[in-house]
Amino acid sequence: MTALDNPVTPPASAPARDPHGESAGPGASALERSRLSAPGSGMDGAGMSRRRPGRPLEMPPDEVLRAIRERAHSRDGLFRIHLQAPGLYARARRLFGAWSEAVRRAGFDYEALQGAARARSLATRRLNRRRALAARRASRRSAR
């Protein structure tokens, strides 16, 4: 029986694979191949932590709450967080059951934040309508 016939032992020429099926690549060192071959290593060939596609970031609850607080105080706030930081959003939902509950546990009034975001959205929409109307009026005047 050769190494190619044995389904348990990969041939020596086969690149090492991480637990998620990723190859270490042809230039991988022996150390990288051994690290990837360790079951449950969760590491890629560069020593970076990997997660399976579609899985949220692995963060403890305190770190999730800290990240929510930091984002709440940033310019963009928590508006459209599911698009800006989908990993954080998914992890918060997984840990706390809902995004709103995670925001509450971070020390914010979710309903007030949501109301403020809606008010900003409406104000921006009104402003854009006024600008578009003014531009149409100006183009009509210049066409005369």
N, C-alpha and C positions, 0 to 999 in steps of 0.2 A: 504494500500500500504506500503510495507517495503522498506528499504533503497536499497535492492537488485533489487527491481522492478523499482525504480526511475532512469532513465538514466542520469539525471543531477547531482545528488548527489552520489559520490562514497561511497561504504560502509566504515564504520569506520576502518575495518581491512585492507583495500586496502592501499598500500604504496602511498605516494604522488609522483606525476610525474612532471618533469620539462616540459617546453613548447615543448620540442623536443621528449617527450615520455620516457625519462629516469627515472628510479625509484630512489627514495631517499634511498631505502634499508630498511631492517627490523630494523636496529639500529638507524634510523634517529630520531633526537629530534623533538619536536613540533615546535621549531623555524625553523629548516631546512625544515620541511614539509610546514610550512606557507610561507617560502621564496620561495619554489619551486612552491607553488600553486598560487603565485601572477602572473597574466598574464604578459607576456613579460619580466619576470625577467631575463632570460638568464643566470641563475646561476645554477650550479649543487649542489649536496648535501654538498660538502665541501666548498662552497662559492667561488669556482673558476669560472671564466668567461668561458662560453662554446660557441661554434659556431656549426652550423649544419655541418654535413660532406659535404665536397666539397666546402664549402664557404671560401673565403679568410679571412685573419686576419682583424679585424677592427682596422685600424690605420689611423690617420689623414695624409694628404699629407706631412706635414713637417717631421713627424716621419718616413715615408717611405723613403723620400730623405735622412734623416740622416742615416738610416740603410744601404742604398745603398752606401753612402760615406764611412761608417765604413767598409763595406765588400770590397769595392774597394781598400782600403788601407791595407787589411789583406793579408796574404800569398797566399791564394787561389784566391783572387780577385773576379771578377764577372764571371769567367769561370764556366759553368755548374750550374748556379744559380738556374735554374728551378728544378734541382735535389737536390741541397744542402738546399735551402730554398724555397720550393714551395709556402708557404703561402705569403711570401714577394713578390715573382714573380707574383702571381695571383693578389695580392692587387695593385701592381704597374701597372699592365696591366689594371685593372679595373679603377683606378684613372686617368691614363695618356694616355690610349688608346693602348699603346705598351710599351714593356720593353725598347726599344731603346729611346723612348721619355722620360721615367722616368730617364734613365741614363743621357741623355742630360740635363734635368732640375736639376739633382744633380750636374752639373758642369763638366761633362766629355765629351770628344769626343768619341762617341760610335764607330765610324768606326776605330779610332786609337786603341782603346781597343780590338776590334774584330780582327784587323790585328795583334796586338801583341800576342793575344791568338793563332791565327793560326800559327804564326811563332814559338811559343814555342811548339805547337803540332807537327809541322813538324820536328823540331830539336829533340824532344824526340823520334819520330818515327824513324828517321835516326839513332840515337844513339842505340835504341833497335835492329834495323836491324844489325848494326855493331857488337853488343854484341852477337847476335844469330849466326851470321856468324863466329865469332871468336870461339864460343863454339863448333860449328859443326866441324871447322877445328881442334880444340884441340882433340875432340873425335875421329876423323879419324886418327890423329897421334898416339893416345894412342892405337888404335885398331890394328895398324901394328905390 
